[in-house]
Every structure is written in C-alpha cells, then in structure tokens.
C-alpha cells in the first residue's frame, strides 16, 4: 500500500463540503444506513475504506412433517372431491342446468332463469 497523504486545511474544507453533499445524495435516495462519517469518507476518497461486509445465513430446506392422526383426517380420505361435491351429484346438477338458461327480462331489469322450451318468448312482454 502506498503512504497516506497528510490532509491540508484547504483540502479538509473541500472534502467536508463534498462529504455533506455525498451524504445528502444518499439521504435523498433513502439510503440512510449507507452514510459515512467524515473520516470514513476521506478513507473512501483516498481508496483506503473497507466497508463492513454483511452476510446472510443460508436457510436449509427441511422436509415437511406429515401428521398422521385420526382426529384430523386428510382430504384424500373423503370420497368427495376438493369442491365438496362427489362426481355423481355434480353430473346431476349439470344435466339439470342444461334445461334452463339465463336471459335479461323484457323491461331491462334483473336477469331471469327461463326453461329452454320458453326461450322464444324470453325478453318479450307476452
């Protein structure tokens, strides 16, 4: 390493104004924790500053533990699907809903459910 230069009074005054401006720029960018003291700033300008290195610990992956108790059965133990309706009931609902359709009422009010047979008069005042 090279030998440090002695700070003259003129250079100290110049560096103080630069130090204030440097810290102000950091505060404007919300980097308050990155501000330097005057001595650290002088070392930073001269190339001697060694910032503190902060490391984060690495989190290790752990296999999730499965609890096997009779009080809390798993979802796969049920015969119903995740929606709570078994396939036969769901199929029956689909067949029933195929017999009806939803159309706007004749007076532009709320929608109404109409059987497919009466679809030709839906939306008309009869």
VMD Tcl script that draws the C-alpha trace (Angstrom):
set ca {
  {0.00 0.00 0.00}
  {1.06 3.48 -0.70}
  {1.73 6.00 2.02}
  {-1.16 8.25 3.04}
  {-1.05 11.91 2.23}
  {-1.38 14.44 5.03}
  {-4.61 16.45 4.78}
  {-4.06 20.13 4.28}
  {-6.55 22.61 5.71}
  {-7.71 23.64 2.24}
  {-8.35 20.01 1.20}
  {-10.10 19.27 4.53}
  {-12.58 22.13 3.91}
  {-13.16 20.93 0.33}
  {-13.73 17.34 1.49}
  {-16.18 18.47 4.21}
  {-18.42 20.13 1.62}
  {-18.16 17.06 -0.65}
  {-18.93 14.82 2.35}
  {-22.09 16.78 3.16}
  {-23.22 16.59 -0.48}
  {-22.44 12.84 -0.63}
  {-24.49 12.09 2.49}
  {-27.31 14.34 1.24}
  {-27.49 12.35 -2.04}
  {-27.71 9.13 -0.03}
  {-30.50 10.51 2.17}
  {-32.45 11.63 -0.91}
  {-32.31 8.03 -2.13}
  {-33.41 6.77 1.31}
  {-30.03 5.12 1.94}
  {-29.56 6.49 5.46}
  {-27.66 3.42 6.62}
  {-25.05 3.87 3.84}
  {-23.94 7.33 5.03}
  {-20.29 7.69 6.01}
  {-18.58 9.62 8.77}
  {-16.06 12.24 7.71}
  {-13.06 10.02 8.47}
  {-14.60 7.11 6.59}
  {-15.39 9.43 3.66}
  {-11.77 10.59 3.50}
  {-10.62 6.96 3.51}
  {-13.22 6.20 0.81}
  {-11.97 9.02 -1.43}
  {-8.32 8.02 -0.94}
  {-9.07 4.34 -1.56}
  {-8.43 3.01 1.96}
  {-12.03 2.45 3.09}
  {-13.07 -1.12 3.78}
  {-16.83 -1.31 4.27}
  {-18.32 -3.85 6.62}
  {-19.49 -6.95 4.77}
  {-22.84 -8.20 5.98}
  {-23.67 -11.77 5.12}
  {-26.98 -13.54 5.44}
  {-27.26 -17.07 6.64}
  {-28.43 -19.63 4.12}
  {-31.70 -21.27 5.06}
  {-31.68 -25.01 4.72}
  {-34.67 -26.87 3.29}
  {-36.31 -29.35 5.60}
  {-38.83 -31.97 4.56}
  {-42.30 -31.13 5.87}
  {-43.59 -33.41 8.57}
  {-46.90 -35.16 7.92}
  {-49.06 -35.70 10.97}
  {-50.99 -38.95 10.96}
  {-53.79 -38.70 13.47}
  {-57.35 -39.93 13.48}
  {-58.69 -36.59 14.76}
  {-57.61 -34.70 11.65}
  {-58.13 -36.88 8.57}
  {-56.51 -35.90 5.31}
  {-58.65 -34.65 2.44}
  {-57.91 -37.69 0.33}
  {-59.68 -39.86 2.91}
  {-63.05 -38.44 1.84}
  {-64.91 -39.86 -1.14}
  {-65.88 -36.34 -2.21}
  {-63.61 -34.20 -4.34}
  {-61.88 -30.98 -3.25}
  {-65.03 -28.98 -4.08}
  {-67.04 -30.94 -1.53}
  {-69.38 -32.47 -4.14}
  {-68.93 -36.01 -5.41}
  {-68.93 -36.65 -9.15}
  {-72.44 -38.15 -9.38}
  {-74.06 -35.14 -7.72}
  {-72.05 -32.78 -9.90}
  {-73.10 -34.63 -13.05}
  {-76.74 -34.46 -11.99}
  {-76.50 -30.69 -11.46}
  {-75.03 -30.25 -14.93}
  {-77.88 -32.20 -16.52}
  {-80.49 -30.08 -14.70}
  {-78.77 -26.80 -15.60}
  {-78.79 -27.76 -19.30}
  {-82.59 -27.48 -19.21}
  {-82.50 -23.77 -18.24}
  {-80.87 -20.57 -19.48}
  {-80.40 -17.06 -18.08}
  {-81.77 -14.09 -20.07}
  {-82.50 -10.40 -19.38}
  {-86.08 -9.53 -18.57}
  {-88.25 -7.60 -21.06}
  {-88.09 -4.37 -19.01}
  {-84.28 -4.43 -18.76}
  {-84.41 -5.30 -15.09}
  {-82.62 -8.19 -13.43}
  {-81.83 -11.40 -15.26}
  {-84.24 -14.33 -15.05}
  {-83.90 -18.09 -15.36}
  {-86.03 -19.45 -18.19}
  {-86.62 -23.05 -19.31}
  {-85.26 -23.84 -22.78}
  {-88.80 -24.53 -24.08}
  {-89.89 -20.94 -23.32}
  {-86.75 -19.31 -24.72}
  {-88.58 -17.93 -27.81}
  {-90.77 -15.66 -25.57}
  {-87.99 -14.61 -23.18}
  {-87.36 -10.88 -23.04}
  {-90.74 -10.08 -24.64}
  {-93.90 -8.89 -22.98}
  {-96.44 -11.64 -23.61}
}
mol new
graphics top color blue
foreach p $ca { graphics top sphere $p radius 0.5 }
foreach p [lrange $ca 0 end-1] q [lrange $ca 1 end] { graphics top cylinder $p $q radius 0.2 }
display resetview
